[in-house]
């Protein structure tokens, strides 16, 4: 069958399903323009979505790829990770070809966003699905008359069978800030990072791709525009504090996020974009 795009109901919310080549598929919701599922041709889900995730709009959906903007984490006075992941985005365009399906969602500032953050903007999230990869591109335009600063991320929850058995390659030699260790800045010395406890690190100025080794499966992770990579897993105790995560949720996910944790200045009328690509290797 040729690639196609259809409107569906996903856990009670409106979403689009991209049906790609070789039976690959992806789901992206109107809430937050959040990618919630990615199934390559082998039919194995590559994203983690909590089975306790809330879909009524009262809070962010736990899992998939939330869009964090205009603030990453608590790096400012806004709600954690900003406000766009709780907003309803609208499909702006969609198209398909013999080997891909693509959709773009858009969101513009309005009275409610201006009350939180007094800057006019237009944001777009584009998802492109191919047989063995997805590309997610986040674009921000400053539509106001004054410059603004923002931080943000594509907060990708990658699904793994056992996080204790995976390794992440490609961060060696980079400086990182360790939130678990009180914000201490260190340099990564090991070639392959393994997860043996809670991890919450920002790796700075990462240009090379990472490779997630997950048993017999490997996933290449490449970003553009976003200067940093965040690696996060809450482990046992922190996971237990998250009401929208199952007790063993920590074991089946690792966040490897394309992020801008230091302010990006966007002048009036200017545009910025960042991208993350996930590909089977």
C-alpha positions in Angstrom: 0.0 0.0 0.0 1.1 3.5 -0.7 1.9 5.8 2.2 -1.1 7.7 3.6 -2.2 9.9 6.5 -5.5 9.4 8.5 -7.2 11.1 11.4 -7.7 8.8 14.3 -8.7 8.8 18.0 -5.8 7.8 20.2 -6.6 7.2 23.9 -9.5 9.6 23.5 -7.7 12.4 21.8 -7.5 13.4 18.2 -4.3 12.4 16.3 -3.0 11.7 12.9 -1.5 8.3 11.9 1.1 8.3 9.3 1.2 5.1 7.3 4.6 4.8 5.7 6.4 2.4 3.4 6.8 -1.3 4.3 4.1 -1.0 7.0 6.0 1.6 9.1 3.7 3.9 11.0 3.8 6.9 13.4 1.1 8.7 15.5 1.2 12.4 16.4 -1.4 14.1 18.5 -3.0 17.5 18.2 -2.3 18.0 21.9 1.3 19.3 21.9 2.1 18.1 18.4 3.5 15.2 20.3 4.7 12.0 18.6 3.2 9.2 20.6 4.2 6.1 18.6 6.8 5.0 16.0 6.6 1.5 14.5 9.2 0.6 11.9 8.5 -2.3 9.5 9.5 -4.9 12.1 6.4 -3.8 14.2 8.4 -3.1 17.4 7.5 0.1 19.2 10.5 2.4 19.4 9.1 5.0 21.7 8.1 4.7 25.4 4.5 5.8 26.3 3.5 5.3 29.9 0.4 3.2 30.4 -0.6 5.7 33.1 -0.2 8.7 30.9 -3.0 11.3 31.2 -4.8 12.3 27.9 -7.4 14.8 29.2 -5.2 17.9 28.5 -4.8 18.7 32.3 -1.1 17.7 32.1 1.5 16.8 29.6 1.4 13.3 28.1 4.1 11.1 29.7 6.1 9.6 26.9 6.6 9.8 23.2 8.3 13.1 22.1 6.9 16.1 24.0 7.9 19.6 22.6 9.5 21.8 25.3 9.2 25.5 24.6 9.8 28.3 25.4 11.5 26.9 28.5 13.5 23.8 29.2 12.9 22.2 32.7 12.9 24.9 35.4 15.3 27.2 33.7 13.1 30.2 34.1 9.8 31.4 35.6 7.4 29.5 33.3 5.9 26.1 34.1 8.3 23.2 33.8 9.2 22.6 30.1 7.1 25.6 29.0 3.5 25.5 27.8 3.2 24.3 24.2 3.0 20.6 25.1 -0.4 21.2 26.7 -1.8 23.3 23.8 -3.8 22.2 20.9 -1.9 22.4 17.6 -3.5 22.4 14.2 -2.4 20.4 11.1 -1.0 22.9 8.6 0.0 20.6 5.8 0.4 17.0 4.9 1.8 15.1 2.0 3.0 11.6 1.0 5.3 10.1 -1.6 6.3 6.6 -2.6 8.7 6.4 0.3 7.5 8.8 3.0 4.6 10.5 4.8 4.9 14.0 6.2 2.7 16.2 8.4 3.3 19.7 9.8 1.4 21.0 12.9 1.4 24.7 13.8 0.7 26.9 16.9 0.7 30.6 17.2 0.8 32.9 20.3 -2.6 34.1 21.6 -4.0 36.0 24.6 -3.4 33.0 26.9 0.2 32.5 25.9 0.9 36.2 26.0 -0.4 36.3 29.5 2.3 33.7 30.5 5.1 34.9 28.2 4.7 38.3 26.6 6.2 37.5 23.2 4.5 36.8 19.8 5.7 33.6 18.0 4.7 31.0 15.5 5.8 27.4 16.0 5.8 24.4 13.6 6.5 20.8 14.3 7.1 18.6 11.2 7.1 14.8 11.4 8.4 12.8 8.4 8.1 9.1 8.4 10.2 6.8 6.2 10.7 3.1 6.3 13.4 3.0 8.9 13.5 6.5 10.3 11.6 9.5 11.6 12.6 13.1 11.4 11.1 15.7 13.7 11.8 19.4 13.0 10.8 22.2 15.3 10.7 25.7 13.9 10.1 28.9 15.8 9.5 32.3 14.2 9.5 35.6 16.2 6.4 37.3 14.9 6.7 40.2 17.4 8.5 43.5 17.3 11.2 42.7 19.9 13.8 40.0 20.4 13.2 37.2 22.8 15.2 34.4 24.4 14.1 30.8 24.8 15.3 27.3 25.7 13.6 24.1 24.7 13.9 20.4 23.6 12.4 17.5 21.8 12.1 15.4 24.9 12.3 11.9 23.2 11.4 8.9 25.4 13.1 6.0 23.7 11.7 2.6 24.4 14.0 -0.1 25.6 13.5 -3.7 27.0 15.8 -3.3 30.0 17.6 0.0 30.5 20.2 -1.8 32.6 21.3 -3.7 29.5 21.6 -0.9 27.0 24.5 1.4 26.2 24.7 4.8 24.6 27.6 5.7 22.4 28.7 9.1 21.0 29.1 11.3 24.1 32.7 10.6 25.0 34.8 13.7 25.3 31.9 16.1 25.9 31.4 18.2 29.0 28.2 17.6 30.9 26.2 19.1 33.8 25.0 16.4 36.2 21.7 17.4 38.0 21.9 14.3 40.1 25.3 15.4 41.4 24.2 18.9 42.3 25.0 20.5 38.9 28.6 19.4 38.9 30.2 19.9 35.4 32.4 16.9 34.3 33.8 15.5 31.1 32.5 12.2 29.8 35.5 9.8 29.6 33.8 6.5 28.7 33.0 5.4 25.2 29.7 3.8 25.9 27.4 5.2 28.6 25.5 2.6 30.7 22.7 3.4 33.1 23.2 2.1 36.6 21.1 4.5 38.6 19.2 7.8 38.2 20.7 9.9 35.4 20.0 13.5 34.5 22.7 15.0 32.4 23.1 17.8 29.9 25.9 17.2 27.4 27.1 20.4 25.7 27.9 21.2 22.1 27.3 17.7 20.8 27.5 17.5 17.0 28.2 13.8 16.3 25.3 11.3 16.4 24.7 8.9 19.2 24.0 5.2 18.9 21.7 3.4 21.4 22.6 -0.2 21.6 19.5 -2.1 22.8 20.2 -5.8 22.6 20.2 -6.8 18.9 18.6 -3.5 18.0 20.5 -0.3 17.5 19.2 3.2 17.0 21.1 6.2 15.6 20.2 9.6 17.1 21.2 12.7 15.2 20.3 16.3 16.0 20.8 19.6 14.1 20.2 23.1 15.5 19.9 21.9 19.0 23.4 22.3 20.6 22.9 20.0 23.6 21.9 16.4 24.4 20.0 15.5 27.6 20.1 12.0 28.9 17.5 11.2 31.6 16.2 8.2 33.5 14.4 8.6 36.9 15.4 5.1 38.2 13.4 3.4 40.9 12.8 6.0 43.6 12.1 9.0 41.3 9.9 6.9 39.1 7.8 6.1 42.2 7.2 9.8 42.7 5.7 10.2 39.2 2.0 9.5 39.3 1.7 9.0 35.6 4.4 6.4 35.4 4.1 2.7 36.3 6.4 1.4 39.0 8.6 -0.3 36.5 8.4 2.4 33.9 12.0 3.5 34.5 13.2 0.1 33.2 11.7 0.5 29.8 12.7 4.0 28.8 15.7 6.3 28.3 15.3 9.9 27.3 17.9 11.1 24.8 16.8 14.6 24.0 17.8 17.2 21.4 17.9 20.3 23.6 18.9 23.9 23.8 19.5 24.4 27.6 21.2 27.8 27.2 19.2 30.7 25.9 18.8 31.2 22.2 18.2 34.8 21.1 15.7 35.3 18.3 15.4 38.7 16.8 12.1 40.2 15.6 11.1 38.5 12.3 13.8 35.8 12.6 13.3 32.1 12.4 15.1 29.2 14.2 14.8 25.5 13.7 16.2 22.3 15.3 15.8 18.7 14.3 16.1 15.2 15.7 16.4 12.1 13.5 15.9 8.6 14.8 17.0 5.8 12.5 17.5 2.1 12.7 21.0 0.9 12.1 
